[in-house]
Amino acid sequence: MTASSEPAPNNFWQHSPEALCAQLGCKPEGLTATEAAARLARFGPNSDAPPSVEGAMRAILRRLMEPLSLILLVAGVISMLTGDDIGGLIIVLILTLSIGLDTVQEGHAVRAAEILRRSVALKAEVRRDGTFCEVDVEHVVPGDILRIRAGDIIPADALILESTAFTAGEAALTGEPYPVQKRAGPAADADDRSNALFRGAVAQTGEAVALAVRTGRDTVFGAAASALAEAQTPSPFERDLREFGLVIARATLALALIVLTVRVVFGRPVMDSLLFAVALAVGLTPELLPMITTVTLSRGALRMAGRKVIVKRLAAIHDLGAMTILCTDKTGTLTSAQITLAKSLDARGKDDPRAARLGAIAASLGGDRGSLDAALVAGHPDAAEGWTLGGRQAFDFSRRLGSVLARGPGGTRLFVKGAPEAVLALCTMDDGARGAALARVQALAEEGLRCVAIASRPWDGPTREVETEDEVALTFEGFCAFADPPKPTAAAAIADLAAIGVGLKILSGDDPVVVKRLAGLVGLNAGRVLSGSDIAALSDEALAVQVQSADAFGRLAPDQKSRIVKALQANGEVVGFLGDGINDAPALKAADIGLSVDGATGVAQAAADMILLASDLEVVADGVEEGRRTFANILKYVRMGASSNFGNMLSMAAASIALPFLPMLPTQILLNNLLYDLSELGIPFDRVSAQATAQPQVWSMTRLVRFAAIMGPLSSLFDFLTFGALIYLFGASPDQFRTAWFIESMATQILVIFIIRTNERPWHNWPDPVLSVSSLVALLVAMAVPFTPVGTWFGFVAPPPLMMAGIALLVVTYLVCAELVKPFAIRRGPKE
């Protein structure tokens, strides 16, 4: 038979084995080695395309093409071409260090994340040439007959042909923490997948023989993993930084061209005008912004590493601080993913440990070690002491119960445990009592609890293996209720996130009833839970409206999680996603900031921007604070450029047109710019006030323009006052004018950082000593240079004492005015 080149249908579980074999061109006996080799060539290996890894050269070129980097590169080249080799080399060196630090940091993070990745499976057992043998999982092909035992990772999407007490853990795929019963036979309806196995799930109990239907990228796992191959869209921080770079580029080019053109038109020397225009362009360019950004982010990454967080993408630190909504999976993030015994109830629904103790005896002696049995034994670890196994009937998934015959202190008894409907049907009780018991099961389900019924009867005859006919006339002992409880820290962590302006939404593949219960327990709005079927019926526009009023979502497919993320982004939210399953990969990729955890699937870790080595929301809250601290320090440098640096360059441009001489020589401008940049090297180390980290920090060009529109003209106003005082009060010569203004410019530019570094009064929030030292040392050098022999190299002369006193008075007055108008410059608008 010939295999079709197309994969089997997505809903293969609704087709019979015969129909699938006919479509796949195979037989129930399996494939020959020759057929398997041909199919491997046709369908490709049973693996996913590895996530693209950016080479070092490509990473460097990508960073070099950023607007700010291009501005710096052009400014450096022009400086060297016009004779300022030292200034040009300094600019290029700054650019090289910034790009190098960024590339090396991300390279280390990617390699660390790769070490954490988990393999889906290494070997698979298939029937080839009539016998079962082990092959590499990559060599499994559609049409193979698989044998899967407890503990195996399922290597392909497959239809069960035979099964014995088989359950699979699909938490990584669906978020469902409980083992799922799997059996052969036709599906009851479109949502019944009990006869289907999915690649990446884990066999927990029993054994199954299955027909491999879809492999590699055609599997559910592969579809989620394919999200990794999609191009990574720029993050909010990267977009904002690029926009800021374009604004600076336009302003720099416009100002330099205007100054050059006007000076040439007025008959000023062309070469002097060109050198001055280039110096202005360099002075306007925030050379240190890439380095300060990278160093600040790198320090943030180091601090987060100390808190057990691997940062794969540096810009993600800022994005975490800007996050307004965190979407999270349920299992393993909000819950412990460990099933626990929550309640033990007697036949009347009253709390009574007897049912759980009897269930623990049956679990200990019966040999069934599913997660529910493990929870029973953990709840009563000594229950089986004094009891010995006399016989058993293994859990039968078609009957949904199992039995244990045990000898012990109370004589010999038959214990039966299983699904409530199945066990209650075997008990001696009237219809009213049975109906009340089933209603109790429903009420517990609404609390997010799963029930197992326990029944027993005395055994009079000799011990032997239990038969189905023995499971009659049972006494109903009660229910054992199980939960996947929320982590003890979950509710407090969610409250902490809400306090700092980050909302939380649960996006789960689990039952909406369970999700609703969990949402209520952790303090979220549990009044409304949207299910996957609800999401499927909504357009993208309608979904964007609905997600605003719902905090919990259940029974979601992987693509529906990413739809919700995109709907939130369409509302202007900065969205983070925390997940650890295969089904979370598309949402992790779509989110502005993707968070995964150690122990998560390799696909989830590869899709994430950060990996938390401690799966706890408290770590996320710490990371949010770190991101906001990082952005606050970057914003200080940007504000510096918007207030004094930009204002000084505007003043210089105006003075160069109005005055008969250059207000500052090109070399003096470059020295001013170099000392100013050195003074700000301490910014990445500065402390940040609690006020600055209290709410999401976003890069608002409107607020930056407002800040520049207020603080820039204020700086220029005092520059013009300085010009007037130097010319009309002191009658300064050109050299005295340049020297005095150089000193005034340096003092105002450097000292204003202590004003604008905080939204509070400066004496309420002192700077870090590193910033104080870097700023004051640079100021001391600037003050001293004109009075040393070095000053003559730059064309400086020592100003008279009275002139220096006048400059000092202007500087103090400027700083007082800057503090007074600062609240107007930093206030938020009504829609910001």
C-alpha positions in Angstrom: 0.0 0.0 0.0 1.2 3.6 -0.7 1.1 6.2 2.0 -0.6 9.6 1.2 1.8 12.5 1.1 -0.7 14.5 3.2 -0.9 14.0 7.0 -3.9 12.4 8.6 -6.9 14.7 9.5 -6.6 16.8 12.6 -9.6 15.0 14.2 -8.1 11.6 13.6 -9.6 10.3 16.9 -13.1 10.4 15.2 -11.9 7.9 12.5 -11.7 4.1 12.8 -8.3 2.3 12.7 -9.3 0.7 9.4 -10.0 4.1 7.8 -6.7 5.6 9.1 -4.7 2.6 8.0 -6.2 2.9 4.5 -5.4 6.6 4.3 -1.9 6.1 5.7 -1.3 3.1 3.5 -0.3 0.8 6.3 -1.4 -2.4 8.1 -2.3 -3.1 11.7 0.8 -5.3 11.8 3.1 -2.3 11.3 5.7 -1.4 8.7 8.7 -3.0 7.3 12.1 -1.3 7.6 12.0 -0.4 3.9 8.6 1.1 4.2 9.6 3.1 7.2 12.7 4.5 5.4 10.6 5.6 2.5 8.1 7.3 4.8 10.9 9.0 6.7 12.1 10.5 3.4 8.5 11.5 2.5 7.3 13.0 5.8 10.6 14.1 7.3 12.0 13.4 10.7 9.8 13.3 13.7 11.2 16.5 15.2 10.7 20.2 15.1 12.7 22.9 13.4 15.2 24.1 16.1 14.7 27.8 17.1 16.8 30.0 14.9 20.0 31.0 16.7 21.4 34.4 15.6 25.1 34.4 14.9 27.4 36.9 16.5 28.0 38.9 13.3 24.3 39.1 12.5 23.6 40.2 16.1 26.2 42.9 15.8 24.8 44.1 12.4 21.3 44.2 13.8 22.3 46.5 16.6 24.5 48.6 14.4 21.5 49.4 12.1 19.5 51.0 15.0 19.0 54.7 14.4 21.0 55.8 17.5 23.9 53.5 16.5 23.9 54.9 12.9 23.9 58.5 14.2 26.9 57.7 16.4 28.8 56.0 13.7 28.2 58.8 11.2 29.2 61.4 13.8 32.4 59.5 14.7 33.4 59.2 11.0 32.7 62.8 10.2 34.7 63.9 13.3 37.7 61.9 12.2 37.4 63.2 8.6 37.3 66.8 9.8 40.4 66.4 11.9 39.0 65.5 15.3 40.6 62.0 15.5 40.3 61.8 19.3 36.7 62.8 19.5 35.8 60.4 16.6 37.6 57.5 18.2 35.9 58.1 21.6 32.5 58.0 19.9 33.3 54.8 17.9 34.8 53.2 21.1 31.6 54.0 23.1 29.5 52.4 20.3 31.7 49.3 20.1 31.6 48.7 23.8 27.8 49.1 23.9 27.1 46.7 21.1 29.7 44.3 22.4 28.2 44.2 25.9 24.7 43.7 24.6 25.8 40.9 22.2 27.9 39.1 24.8 25.2 39.3 27.5 22.5 37.9 25.2 24.8 35.2 24.0 25.5 34.0 27.5 21.8 34.0 28.3 20.9 32.0 25.2 23.5 29.4 26.0 22.3 29.1 29.6 18.7 28.7 28.4 19.8 26.0 25.9 21.3 24.0 28.8 17.9 24.1 30.5 16.0 22.8 27.5 14.4 19.4 27.8 14.3 16.7 25.2 10.8 15.4 24.3 11.9 11.8 23.9 15.0 9.9 22.9 13.8 6.4 21.9 10.5 4.9 20.8 9.3 1.3 20.6 7.8 0.5 17.2 6.8 -2.7 15.4 9.1 -3.2 12.4 9.1 -6.3 10.2 6.7 -8.0 12.6 8.6 -7.4 15.9 8.9 -4.5 18.4 12.2 -2.8 18.5 13.6 0.6 19.7 14.4 3.3 17.2 15.4 7.0 17.6 12.3 9.1 18.2 13.1 11.1 15.1 12.7 8.0 13.0 9.0 7.4 14.0 6.8 7.8 10.9 3.0 7.9 10.2 1.8 4.3 10.0 4.1 3.0 12.7 2.7 0.8 15.4 3.9 2.1 18.8 4.1 0.3 22.1 4.0 2.7 25.0 4.5 1.8 28.7 4.2 3.7 31.9 6.9 6.4 32.1 7.4 6.7 28.4 7.0 10.1 26.6 4.6 9.6 23.8 6.5 10.2 20.5 3.7 11.0 18.1 0.0 11.8 17.8 -1.6 8.3 17.7 -4.8 6.4 17.8 -5.0 3.7 20.5 -5.5 0.2 19.2 -5.2 -1.7 22.5 -4.8 -0.5 26.1 -4.4 -1.9 29.6 -5.1 0.4 32.6 -3.5 3.2 30.5 -3.4 6.9 31.7 -1.5 9.8 30.3 -0.4 13.0 31.9 -1.2 15.8 29.4 -0.5 18.8 31.7 2.2 20.1 29.4 -0.3 20.1 26.5 -3.6 21.1 28.1 -2.9 22.2 31.6 -5.0 19.4 33.1 -3.1 18.2 36.2 -5.0 14.9 36.6 -4.0 11.8 34.6 -6.4 11.3 31.6 -7.9 7.8 31.0 -7.1 6.4 27.6 -8.7 3.4 25.9 -9.3 1.9 22.5 -12.7 2.4 20.8 -14.7 5.0 18.9 -14.9 8.5 20.2 -18.3 9.4 21.8 -18.3 12.9 20.3 -16.0 15.6 18.7 -14.6 16.5 22.1 -13.9 13.0 23.2 -10.2 12.3 22.8 -10.0 9.4 25.2 -8.8 7.1 22.3 -6.1 9.5 21.2 -2.5 10.0 22.3 -0.5 13.2 21.8 3.2 13.7 21.3 4.8 15.1 24.4 2.4 13.7 26.9 3.7 11.2 29.5 2.3 7.7 30.0 1.6 7.4 33.7 0.1 3.9 34.2 -0.5 0.8 32.2 0.4 0.0 28.6 -1.0 0.8 25.1 -0.5 -0.1 21.5 -1.2 2.7 19.1 -1.1 3.7 15.5 1.2 6.7 14.8 -1.0 9.1 12.8 0.9 12.4 12.8 4.6 13.1 13.4 7.0 16.1 13.7 5.5 19.5 12.9 2.1 18.0 12.1 1.5 17.0 15.7 -0.2 19.2 18.3 3.2 19.6 19.9 4.8 20.5 16.6 2.2 23.1 15.8 3.0 24.8 19.1 6.8 24.5 18.5 6.4 26.1 15.1 5.7 29.4 16.8 9.5 29.5 17.5 10.2 29.8 13.8 8.2 33.0 13.5 10.1 36.2 13.4 10.4 38.0 16.7 8.6 41.3 16.6 10.4 44.2 18.3 9.6 44.6 21.9 7.9 47.8 23.3 11.3 49.0 24.6 13.0 48.3 21.3 10.3 50.1 19.4 10.4 53.1 21.7 14.2 53.3 21.6 14.1 53.2 17.8 11.5 56.0 17.7 13.5 58.1 20.1 16.6 57.5 17.9 14.7 58.7 14.8 13.5 61.9 16.6 17.1 62.6 17.7 18.4 62.0 14.2 15.9 64.4 12.6 16.6 67.1 15.2 20.4 66.7 14.9 20.3 66.8 11.1 18.0 69.8 11.0 19.9 71.9 13.5 23.3 71.2 12.0 22.0 72.0 8.4 20.3 75.2 9.6 23.4 76.5 11.4 25.7 75.6 8.5 23.4 77.2 5.9 22.8 80.4 7.9 26.5 80.9 8.7 27.6 80.4 5.1 24.8 82.7 3.9 26.0 85.4 6.3 29.6 85.1 4.9 31.2 83.2 7.8 34.2 80.9 7.0 32.9 77.7 5.5 35.4 75.3 7.2 34.8 76.9 10.6 31.1 76.6 10.1 31.3 73.0 9.0 33.4 72.0 12.0 31.1 73.9 14.3 28.0 72.2 12.7 29.6 68.7 13.2 30.5 69.5 16.8 26.9 70.6 17.4 25.6 67.3 15.9 28.0 65.4 18.1 26.9 67.4 21.1 23.2 66.7 20.4 23.8 63.0 20.0 23.3 61.0 23.2 26.5 59.0 22.7 26.2 57.2 26.0 22.6 56.2 25.7 23.3 52.8 24.1 26.1 52.1 26.7 24.0 53.4 29.7 21.1 51.3 28.4 23.2 48.2 28.0 25.1 48.6 31.3 21.9 49.3 33.2 20.1 46.3 31.7 23.2 44.1 32.2 23.3 45.1 35.9 19.6 44.3 36.1 20.3 40.9 34.5 23.0 40.2 37.1 20.7 41.2 39.9 17.9 39.0 38.5 20.3 36.1 38.1 20.9 36.4 41.8 17.2 36.0 42.2 17.3 32.9 40.0 16.1 34.4 36.8 17.9 33.8 33.5 17.4 36.8 31.2 17.6 35.7 27.6 16.8 39.1 26.0 18.1 42.2 27.8 15.3 44.5 26.6 12.9 42.1 28.3 13.9 43.6 31.6 12.4 47.0 30.7 9.4 45.3 29.1 8.8 43.4 32.4 8.7 46.8 34.2 6.3 48.2 31.6 4.0 45.2 31.9 0.4 46.1 32.7 -1.2 42.6 32.4 0.3 39.2 33.3 -1.4 36.2 31.8 -0.5 32.9 33.4 -1.2 29.2 33.0 -2.7 27.5 36.0 -0.8 24.3 36.5 2.6 24.7 38.1 2.4 28.5 38.2 -0.6 29.3 40.4 -0.9 25.8 41.6 1.7 23.3 42.8 0.8 20.7 40.1 0.8 18.2 42.9 -2.5 16.4 43.6 -3.3 16.5 47.3 -6.1 14.9 49.4 -8.4 17.7 50.3 -11.3 16.0 52.0 -12.4 12.7 53.4 -16.2 12.4 53.7 -18.5 9.6 55.0 -21.6 8.3 53.3 -23.6 11.3 54.7 -21.1 13.9 53.5 -19.6 14.6 56.9 -15.9 14.9 57.4 -14.5 11.5 58.4 -11.0 10.2 57.9 -12.2 6.6 57.5 -12.8 6.8 53.7 -9.4 8.2 53.0 -7.7 5.6 55.3 -9.5 2.7 53.5 -8.5 4.2 50.2 -4.9 4.5 51.3 -4.9 0.8 52.3 -6.2 -0.1 48.8 -3.7 2.2 47.1 -0.8 0.8 49.1 -1.6 -2.8 48.5 -3.1 -2.5 45.0 0.1 -1.4 43.2 -1.7 1.3 41.2 0.6 4.3 41.5 -1.3 7.1 39.8 -1.3 10.6 41.2 -4.6 10.1 43.1 -3.2 6.9 44.7 0.0 8.7 45.6 -2.1 11.5 47.2 -4.1 8.9 49.2 -0.9 7.2 50.5 0.7 10.6 51.3 -2.4 11.5 53.3 -2.3 8.3 55.4 1.2 6.8 55.0 0.7 4.3 57.8 -2.8 3.1 56.9 -1.6 -0.2 55.4 0.4 -1.3 58.4 -0.9 -4.7 59.6 -2.7 -5.4 56.3 -1.5 -7.9 53.6 -2.6 -8.3 50.1 -4.9 -11.4 49.5 -5.9 -10.7 45.9 -6.8 -7.8 43.5 -8.4 -6.8 40.3 -6.5 -4.0 38.6 -8.2 -0.8 37.8 -10.3 -1.3 34.7 -10.8 1.9 32.7 -13.8 0.6 31.0 -15.5 -0.1 34.4 -13.6 2.9 36.0 -12.9 1.0 39.2 -10.5 -1.5 40.8 -10.5 -3.8 43.8 -8.2 -5.1 46.5 -8.7 -8.0 48.9 -6.8 -7.5 52.1 -6.3 -9.3 55.4 -5.8 -7.1 58.5 -6.8 -6.3 62.0 -10.5 -6.1 61.2 -10.5 -9.4 59.3 -10.5 -9.9 55.6 -12.3 -7.2 53.5 -12.8 -6.3 49.9 -12.0 -2.6 49.1 -13.3 -1.1 45.9 -12.4 2.4 44.8 -13.1 4.3 41.6 -15.4 6.8 39.8 -18.4 7.7 42.0 -21.0 6.6 39.4 -19.4 3.2 38.9 -18.8 2.4 42.6 -22.2 3.7 43.8 -23.9 1.4 41.3 -22.5 -1.6 43.2 -23.5 -0.4 46.7 -26.6 -1.5 48.6 -28.4 1.8 48.8 -31.7 3.3 47.7 -32.1 5.7 44.7 -32.5 8.7 47.0 -29.3 8.1 48.9 -27.5 7.4 45.6 -28.9 10.6 44.1 -27.8 12.6 47.1 -24.3 11.2 46.9 -24.0 12.1 43.2 -25.3 15.6 44.0 -22.5 15.8 46.6 -20.0 14.9 43.9 -21.3 17.7 41.6 -21.0 20.2 44.5 -17.4 19.2 45.2 -16.7 19.5 41.5 -17.9 23.1 41.6 -15.3 23.6 44.3 -12.6 22.4 42.0 -12.4 19.0 43.7 -12.3 15.6 42.0 -13.9 12.7 43.8 -13.1 9.0 44.2 -15.7 6.8 45.9 -14.7 4.1 48.4 -16.8 1.0 49.2 -16.1 -2.3 51.0 -17.6 -5.5 52.3 -16.5 -8.4 54.6 -14.9 -11.4 52.8 -15.9 -14.8 54.2 -14.2 -17.3 51.9 -10.5 -18.0 51.2 -8.3 -15.3 49.7 -7.9 -15.4 46.0 -7.8 -13.1 43.0 -10.8 -10.8 42.8 -13.4 -11.3 40.0 -15.9 -8.9 38.8 -18.7 -11.0 40.2 -17.3 -10.4 43.7 -17.9 -6.6 43.5 -21.5 -6.8 44.7 -23.5 -5.9 47.9 -20.9 -3.2 48.8 -21.2 -0.8 51.7 -20.6 2.8 50.6 -17.9 4.2 52.9 -17.6 7.7 51.5 -15.7 10.0 49.2 -12.1 11.1 48.9 -11.8 14.6 47.3 -8.6 15.7 45.7 -7.3 19.1 44.7 -4.5 20.8 42.8 -4.3 23.6 45.4 -3.1 27.1 44.8 0.4 27.8 46.0 0.4 29.3 49.5 2.1 32.4 48.1 -0.2 32.8 45.0 -2.9 35.1 46.5 -0.4 37.4 48.2 1.8 37.6 45.0 -1.3 38.5 42.9 -2.2 41.2 45.4 1.4 42.5 45.3 1.2 42.6 41.5 -2.1 44.5 41.6 -0.6 47.0 44.1 2.1 47.9 41.6 -0.4 48.2 38.7 -0.1 44.7 37.1 -3.4 42.9 36.5 -3.5 39.1 36.3 -5.5 36.8 34.1 -5.6 32.9 34.1 -5.4 31.3 30.7 -5.8 27.5 31.2 -6.6 24.4 29.2 -8.3 23.0 32.2 -12.1 22.8 33.0 -13.7 26.2 33.4 -15.3 25.0 36.6 -11.9 24.3 38.1 -10.5 27.6 36.7 -13.3 29.5 38.2 -12.7 28.0 41.6 -9.0 28.7 41.5 -9.7 32.3 40.4 -11.8 32.8 43.5 -9.3 31.3 45.8 -6.4 33.6 44.6 -8.5 36.7 44.8 -9.4 37.3 41.1 -12.8 38.1 39.6 -14.4 34.6 39.4 -17.8 35.8 38.4 -17.2 35.2 34.7 -15.1 32.5 33.0 -14.8 32.4 29.2 -14.3 29.0 27.7 -12.5 28.0 24.5 -15.9 27.5 22.8 -16.8 31.1 23.8 -13.5 32.4 22.4 -14.0 30.5 19.1 -17.4 32.3 18.6 -15.9 35.8 18.9 -14.2 37.9 16.3 -10.9 39.5 17.2 -12.7 42.9 17.7 -15.3 41.3 20.0 -12.7 39.4 21.9 -10.8 42.6 22.6 -13.9 43.9 24.3 -14.6 40.7 26.3 -11.1 40.3 27.7 -11.4 43.5 29.6 -14.1 42.2 31.9 -12.9 38.6 32.4 -10.0 37.4 34.5 -10.3 33.7 33.9 -10.4 31.5 30.8 -10.7 27.7 30.6 -10.5 24.9 28.0 -8.3 27.0 25.8 -6.5 25.7 22.7 -2.9 27.0 22.2 -3.9 29.4 19.5 -6.7 30.8 21.6 -4.2 31.7 24.3 -2.2 33.7 21.8 -5.5 35.3 20.5 -6.3 36.6 24.0 -2.8 38.0 24.4 -3.1 39.8 21.1 -6.6 41.1 22.1 -5.1 42.6 25.2 -2.3 44.2 23.2 -4.9 45.7 20.9 -6.3 47.4 23.9 -3.0 49.1 24.6 -1.8 46.7 27.3 1.8 45.6 27.7 1.2 41.8 28.1 3.4 39.2 29.8 2.7 35.5 29.7 3.9 33.0 32.2 3.7 29.3 31.1 5.5 26.1 31.2 3.7 23.8 28.8 4.0 23.0 25.1 0.5 24.5 24.7 1.9 27.8 26.0 4.5 28.4 23.3 2.4 30.4 20.9 1.2 32.7 23.7 4.8 33.1 25.0 5.9 34.1 21.5 3.0 36.5 21.0 3.4 38.3 24.4 5.5 41.4 24.9 7.4 39.5 27.6 7.4 35.7 27.7 8.2 34.0 31.0 8.9 30.3 31.6 10.2 28.2 34.4 13.0 25.7 35.1 11.5 22.2 34.5 9.2 23.6 31.8 9.1 21.9 28.4 11.9 22.8 26.1 9.5 24.4 23.6 8.2 26.8 26.4 11.7 27.7 27.5 12.9 28.4 23.9 9.9 30.7 23.3 10.4 32.7 26.5 12.4 35.8 27.1 13.2 34.9 30.7 13.3 31.6 32.6 12.5 31.6 36.3 14.5 29.0 38.2 11.9 29.4 41.0 8.3 28.9 39.7 6.7 31.5 41.8 4.8 34.7 41.1 6.8 36.5 43.8 9.8 36.2 41.6 7.8 37.9 38.8 7.0 40.8 41.2 10.6 41.2 42.0 11.4 41.2 38.3 8.8 43.9 37.6 10.4 46.1 40.2 13.9 45.5 38.7 12.6 46.4 35.2 11.1 49.6 36.5 14.3 50.5 38.3 16.3 49.9 35.1 14.0 52.1 33.1 14.0 54.9 35.6 17.8 55.1 35.4 17.7 55.1 31.6 15.1 57.8 31.7 17.4 60.0 33.8 20.0 60.1 31.0 17.3 60.8 28.4 15.9 63.7 30.6 19.4 65.1 30.9 19.7 65.3 27.1 16.2 66.9 27.0 16.9 69.5 29.6 20.4 70.9 29.6 22.2 69.2 26.8 19.6 69.9 24.2 19.0 73.4 25.5 22.7 74.2 25.5 23.1 73.1 21.9 20.1 75.3 20.8 21.7 78.2 22.6 25.0 77.5 20.9 23.3 77.4 17.5 21.5 80.7 18.1 24.7 82.4 19.4 26.7 81.2 16.5 24.3 83.0 14.2 23.9 86.2 16.3 27.4 86.7 17.5 30.4 87.8 15.3 32.5 85.0 16.7 31.9 81.3 17.5 30.4 81.1 21.0 32.5 77.9 21.6 35.2 76.3 19.5 34.5 72.9 18.0 37.2 71.3 20.3 35.6 73.0 23.3 32.2 71.6 22.4 33.7 68.1 22.1 35.5 68.5 25.5 32.2 69.7 27.0 30.4 66.7 25.5 33.1 64.2 26.7 33.2 65.5 30.3 29.4 65.6 30.4 29.2 62.0 29.2 31.8 60.9 31.8 29.8 62.6 34.5 26.8 60.4 33.8 28.7 57.0 33.9 27.3 56.6 37.4 23.6 56.6 36.3 23.3 52.8 35.9 24.3 52.5 39.6 21.9 55.1 41.0 19.2 54.2 43.5 15.6 54.6 42.5 12.8 55.8 44.7 9.7 53.6 45.5 7.6 56.2 43.8 9.3 55.5 40.5 8.6 51.8 40.7 5.1 52.0 41.9 3.4 51.9 38.5 4.2 50.5 35.0 6.9 52.5 33.4 6.4 53.2 29.7 8.4 55.2 27.2 6.1 58.1 26.4 7.3 60.4 23.6 4.6 62.9 24.5 5.9 63.2 28.1 9.5 63.4 26.8 8.6 66.2 24.4 6.8 68.0 27.2 9.8 67.6 29.4 12.1 68.9 26.7 9.7 71.8 25.9 9.8 73.0 29.5 13.3 72.2 30.7 15.1 72.9 27.4 14.0 76.5 27.0 14.7 77.1 30.7 18.3 76.0 30.1 18.5 78.2 27.0 17.0 81.2 28.9 19.9 81.0 31.4 22.4 80.6 28.6 21.1 83.8 27.0 21.2 85.6 30.4 24.8 84.4 30.6 25.5 85.7 27.1 24.1 89.1 28.1 26.0 89.3 31.3 29.3 88.4 29.7 28.9 90.9 26.9 27.1 93.9 28.5 28.1 93.6 32.2 31.7 92.2 31.9 32.7 93.2 28.4 34.2 89.7 27.9 36.6 89.1 25.0 35.8 86.1 22.7 38.2 83.8 24.6 36.8 84.9 28.0 33.3 84.5 26.7 34.0 80.9 25.5 35.7 80.0 28.8 33.0 81.5 31.0 30.2 79.9 29.1 32.0 76.6 29.0 32.2 76.7 32.8 28.5 77.7 33.1 27.4 75.1 30.6 29.3 72.3 32.4 28.0 73.3 35.8 24.4 73.5 34.7 24.5 70.3 32.7 26.2 68.2 35.4 24.5 69.6 38.5 20.9 69.4 37.1 21.1 65.6 37.2 20.7 65.9 41.0 17.4 67.8 40.3 15.8 65.7 37.6 17.0 62.3 38.8 14.0 62.1 41.1 10.4 63.3 41.1 10.8 64.2 44.7 12.8 67.0 46.3 16.5 66.2 45.9 17.2 66.2 49.7 14.5 63.5 50.1 16.2 61.1 47.7 19.9 61.3 47.8 21.9 59.8 44.8 24.1 56.8 44.9 27.7 57.6 45.8 28.9 56.3 42.4 26.8 58.9 40.6 27.8 61.6 43.0 31.5 60.8 42.5 31.3 60.6 38.7 29.4 63.8 38.4 31.4 65.9 40.9 34.8 64.6 39.5 33.8 65.6 36.0 32.7 69.0 37.2 35.9 69.5 39.1 37.9 68.7 36.0 35.8 71.1 33.9 36.3 73.9 36.5 40.0 73.3 36.7 41.0 72.9 33.0 40.7 76.7 32.1 43.1 77.5 34.9 45.8 75.0 33.9 48.3 74.9 31.0 46.0 72.3 29.4 43.4 75.0 29.0 45.5 76.9 26.5 45.4 73.8 24.1 41.6 74.3 23.9 41.7 78.1 23.7 40.7 78.8 27.3 41.8 81.8 29.4 41.3 82.3 33.2 38.2 84.4 33.8 38.5 87.2 36.4 37.0 86.5 39.9 34.0 88.8 39.5 33.0 87.1 36.2 33.3 83.7 38.0 31.0 85.0 40.8 28.4 86.1 38.3 28.5 82.7 36.7 28.1 81.0 40.1 25.1 83.1 40.8 23.5 82.3 37.5 24.1 78.5 38.0 22.5 78.5 41.5 19.5 80.5 40.2 19.1 78.1 37.3 19.1 75.1 39.7 16.5 76.7 41.9 14.3 77.4 38.9 14.8 73.9 37.5 13.5 72.5 40.8 10.5 74.8 40.8 9.4 74.0 37.2 10.2 70.3 37.4 6.7 69.2 38.6 5.2 70.8 35.5 7.7 69.0 33.3 7.2 65.5 34.8 3.4 65.5 35.4 1.3 63.0 33.6 -1.4 64.1 31.2 -5.0 62.8 31.7 -4.5 60.1 29.1 -1.0 59.1 29.9 
